[in-house]
Amino acid sequence: MYKIDCTVAVIGGGPAGLAAAISAKKEGAEKVIIVERDNALGGILQQCIHPGFGLTRFKEELTGPEYYSRFTSRLEEEGVDVLLNTMVLEVNGKTNKIICVNGEYGLTEINAKSIVLSMGCRERTRANIVVPGTRPAGLYTAGSAQRLINRQNVMVGKKAVILGSGDIGMIMARRLTLEGAKVELVVELMPYLAGLTRNRVQCLDDFGIPLKLSHTITAIVGEKRVEGVKIAPVDQNKKPILEKEEFIPCDTVLFSVGLIPENELSKGAGVEINPITNGPTVNQYMQTNIPSIFASGNVVHVNDLVDNVSSESETAGKYACLYANGKLNSNSEVITVKTGSNVRYVCPQKIALQEGKASLYFRVLSPDENVTLIAKDGDTILARKKELRVSPGEMCNLSIDVSKIVNGVTVEVVKE
């Protein structure tokens, strides 16, 4: 078996893994290696040729490839090693060994002092949501259609219906339109948008693509190829009102119905998984319940902006390096962050009571306007911020001073 020793091993070469690896190296890690199953770095950003990335971090509008190239250009400069075409089979949380398969070396064992999990996420499929009807050609997840069109130059159809108002779905509505296809409509089960408001404006409104909220697909029609879908409004219990069902002719259906963090390796390593985010439970250092294993990016919780992914991942890389070099105190008291009114989840879920700041990222349960975001310890306000509007599709954040925590932290969204 081929063996590699390193200070920090990063699993995944997408934006999270790139940012974590560079951060670990800059912090002083002697040897950092990225393990990536694809034949190139960049992850999902390889197929995201649309602009809109980097507005917060770089103060300019970049495409996906332009964004990740800002990081890949620094890898050689920082001296980060990369192992491409490598599938990780197992992560051992007790020994910090990574077992993987590489086309050049065969079965490979990586021995690391600390590990950063940055495997990203995958799309929910039609099977996850159990849409009735036949299984003809013309059914795609939004991401697979994006890859076919943007990377393989294959057009997926001429007349489409998109289920779900997630960001990839709305972006693909625009992409299909630019390629000459007709997007009949975007159908969303919930009474509110699932993605960013700016994507609704730029991808749907600007192109005259209708969006039907509180609707769903009740049946897919067609044998060899999709011939159309039946859609219907839903009641307050999300049950279709079949008396109002209508048929929409189309030859393509895209599913943009959510993302699932890729955590099979995390579970196998013994990492605690949060039931709400479906990602590792972490503290403000992006450290899991296994002290030597850190996690970052969409494997922890699905982010709306890649700039948030980069920021969290730099934190993970920094503290993974400090842990590997014996400079991170893992024995301090740890408290759990609680969710208050109109808050679905908060990340990090735990805070180690040490000096410094902690950034709390969270999503609301339902849309609201003129609200105040509050982080508090009992009756003591640790941080607050006013927002004109909040939505489940857009991440909220607050920064708190950890040294001021006495009993615990609760995050809530309060109507003005």
N, C-alpha and C positions, 0 to 999 in steps of 0.2 A: 504494500500500500504506500502510495506517495504521501509524504508528510510535509506540512508547512507550519512553521511557528510564527506567531505575530503578536503584537501588543493589542490591537483592536481589529476585530473582524466585523465587517458590515455586510449583512445579507440583503442584497437588492441594490441595483445601480440606477434607480430612478432619481427624481429630484431629492427625495428624502435621504437616500443612501449617499448621494454625491455630497450633499451639504454636511452630513454627519461625518463622512470620511475626511473631508478637508478640515473640518473643525477639530477633529481628533488629532490630526497631524499638526495643525497650527498650535494646539495646546501642548505639544511635546511628545506625542506617541512616537516611539522609535520606528515601528513598522505597522502600517495600516493596510489592510487588503479589502477590496470590494469583491464580493462573490455575486455574479450576475448570470442568470440562466439564458438570457438572450445573447445574440451575437454582437450587440452594441449597447452602449450605455444610453440613458435618457428615459427609460421606462415609457409610460403612456405619452409623454411629451413628444416622442418621435412622430406620432401621428396627428398631433394637435397643431396643424399648420396655420390656424387662425390667430390673429393678434389678440391681445388682452392680458398677457402675462407680464409680471414685473412692475406693475404700476406703483406698488408700495415700496418694493425693495430697490428697484433701479430707477424709479421716477420716469420711466418711459414704457411705451407699449411694445412688447416683444411677442413673436410667435413662440410656440412650444420649443422647437429646435433652437431658436435663438436664445431662449431662456436657459436651457440645460447646457448649451455650449459655453455659457459664462462660467459654468462650474467645471466642465470637462477640460477646458483650456488651462485650468489651474491644477489639475490632478498631477500631471508630470512635473509641474513647477514645485508642487509641495512634496512630491515623491511618494504618492499613493500607488500601491500595486493594484492591478485589476486582473481578475480571473473570469473571463467570459465563457459562454457556452458551458456553464457549470450548474448542475441541478443539485441543490441541497436536499439530502434525504433525511437527515436527523440533526437536531441540536441537543446536546446533552447539558442540561442545566447544572449538573453536579461537577462535571469535569471540564466544562467549557470547550468540549471537542465538537467540531462540526464535521459530519461525514457527508461527502458529496461525490458526484460523478462528473468527471471532466473528460472531454473528447481526446485531449492530448495525454493526460496523466492517468486516466482511468479512475478507479476508486481512490479518493483522496481524503486525508484526514487533516483538518486545520486545528491547531492548538492555539487558542487565544486567551489572553488574560481577561478580556471583556468582549462582549458581543453586542452589536446594535442590530435589532430586527427592523428592517425597512422594506418589507415585501410588498407593500401597497395593498390594493384591494381588487376585487373582481366584480363583474356586473351580476345583478340578479337576472334570471332568465324567465321565459314564459313558464317554465316548470315550477319556479319558485312562487309564482302568483296564481297558477292553475287557471289560465284562460281557456274556456271551453272552445271546441271546434276541431277541425281537421288539422293535419300537420303538413301543409303544402310548402313548396318552395316560396321564398319571398319573406320569411320570418327571420329577423336579425335583432340582436341587441344593438343599441345605438353605437357602442364602442366597436363592435365587429364591423359594422357598416362603415364607420369612420376609417378603420384600418384598411378595408378593401378599397375605398375610394382614394384615400390620401397616400397610402403607401404602395398599393398594388395596382392602382389605376383601373379598378373594376367598378363599373356602375351597378348599383344594386336594384334599381327599378325606375319606373317613370311616374308612378302615381302612388303616394305614400300616406299612411296614417301613422302617427306616433303616439304611443301610449306612455304617459308620464311626462311631467314638465321639468325633469332634472336638467342640469346644465348641458350634459352631452346631447340629450335629446333635442333641446332647443338649438344648440349649435349645429346639429345635423340637419335640422329643418332648414336652416339658412344654407348649409352646404349643398343639400340636395337641390334647393331652388337655384343656386348659382350654377349648378351643373345642368340645369334645364328640366329638372323633374318638377312635378306639381305636388306640393304637400297640401293635402286636403284639410287637415286639421291636426292639432295636438290635443289629446284627451287626458285629463288629470282627475284622478279619483277624489283627491282632497278638495276642499273649498278654497284653497290658497295655492300659490305657486310653490313648487318644490325646489326651484333653483334661484339664481340671482335675478333680481329685478332688471339689472342692466342687460342680461341676456334675453329677457322677454322683450325689451325695447328694441335691442339691436338685431335680434334674430327672428322674432315673430312680428312685432308691430311694424317695423320698418319694411317688412316684405309682405305685409297683408295676410299673414298666416293666422287663421282663427285659433283661439284657445278656448276649450270648453272645460270649465272647472266642474267639480262634482258630477263627473261622467266617467264611464268605464266602457271597455269593450266587453260585450256579452257573448260574442261568438265570432269565430274566424271562418269564412266561407271560401271554399275552393278545394280542388282535388290535387292536381299536379302543381298548380300555381295559385297563389292567393287571388281571389276574385273580388273580395271585399270584406268588410267587417260590419257587424251589428254593434251599435253603441246605444247606451241608454243613460239617463240621469240616475243618480243614486239618492236614497233618502238619508236621513241623519244617522242611520245605522250602517251606512255604506252598502245597502242592498239595492240592486238595480230595480228601477221602476219599469218593468217590462212592457206595460201598456204604452209607454212613450218611446219604445225602441225604434231605431231607424237604421237603414242600410246605407253604408258609404262604399261605393265602388273604389277599389284600389288594387294594385298588384304587389304592394310591399307594406309590411308592418314593422316598425322599429319599436323595441321595448327599452324605455329609459326609466326603469322602475326601482332605482336604488343600487347601492354598492355595498359589498360585503368585505370587510377586512380579511386579508389572507393570513389566517392564524393557525393553520394545521401544525406548522413547525413550533409555534409558540406553545400550543397545548401539549405537544409531545415533550417539550422541555420542562413542563410543569409550571409555566407562567400562568398567573391568575388572570382570567378573562372577565371583563366587565359585561354584565348581561344586557346593558343598554347600548353601549357602543360596539359590542362584539370584538373589542380590541383589548390589549393588555391594560390592567390597572397600573398606573404609574404615579410617581411623585413629581415634584417640580423639576427634578433633574432628568425626567423621562426614564427613571429607573423602575424596574418591575419588582415583584416580590422576591425574585432571585437577584441578589445584589450585583452580580456580575453581568446581568443581562439588561440592556436598555432597549427602548423601542421608540420609533418616531414616524411621523407622516401618517398616511392613510391606513397603515396597519394598526394604529392606535385608535383613531377615530377619523371618519371621512370629513376632510376639510373642503371648504368651498374655494379657497384661494391657495395657489402654490406658494405664495410668499409666506403664508402661515406655516406650511409644511417645511420650508427652508429654515425658518426661525426656530421651530420646535426641534428640528433635526440637528441644527448647530448646537443646541443645548444638549441633546443626547450624545453627540460626538465629543463635546467638551468634557462632560462628566464621565463618560465611558473611559476616556483617557485618564482623568484624575483617579478613577477607581483602579484602573490597571496599574497605575504608578503608586498606589497606596496613599493617595492624597485626599480621598473622599471619606468623610466620616459617615458610616452607615449605622451608627449606634444611637442616634438622637431619637427623641420621642417623635412619633408619627401620628397625625390626626387625619380624620376622613373629612373631605369637603362634602357638605350636604346641599341638596337642591331644594330651593324654596319655591315660592309661587311663580308659575309659568316658566319654569326651567326644566328642560328634559334631562340634560346631563351636564356635567362639568368635567373638564380635563385640564390639569391632573386631578385625579380623584383623591389623592393623598398628598399631604405636605409634611416634610421633615422639618421639625422646628429648629432651624438654624438661622444664621444671619442671611440677609439678602432679600431680593424681590422674587415674587412668583407671579407669572402670567397665567390667568385663568381664562380658558376658552370654553364657551358654552353655547347651547342652542335653546331657543324657546320652544314651548309646546304649541303655541298658536300665535298668529299675527296680532299685533297691537300697535297703537300709535300714542305718541306723547307719554313715554314711560321713562323710568329711571332704573338703571342697572345698579344693583347694590350688592356688595360683599360685606358681611358683618360678622362680628364675634359677639353673640348675645345682642345687647343693645348698642354696642360700639360699632360705628361705621368704619370699616377698613378702606373702602373705596366706593365711589359712586360716579355714575356718568349718565347724562341725559341723552336720550335718543328720540328722534322724531318718529321712527317706526322700527319695528323688529319683525322678523319672519323666521320660521323654521328653516328656510333655505339659506339663511345668511348667518354666519358665525358672529357671536358677540364676544367681547373680551374686557377684562379688567386686570389691573396690576395692583398687587397688594404688598405691603411690607411684612414679611414673615415674622420679624422680631416683635411685632405688635399683637400677635395672636396669643391669647391666653387659654381659652377653652376650646375653640373650634371655629370653623368658617361655614357660613351659609350664603349661598348666592341666590338672589331673587330678582324678579322684574316686577316693578310696582307701577301701577297706573298713576299718572299725575292728577 
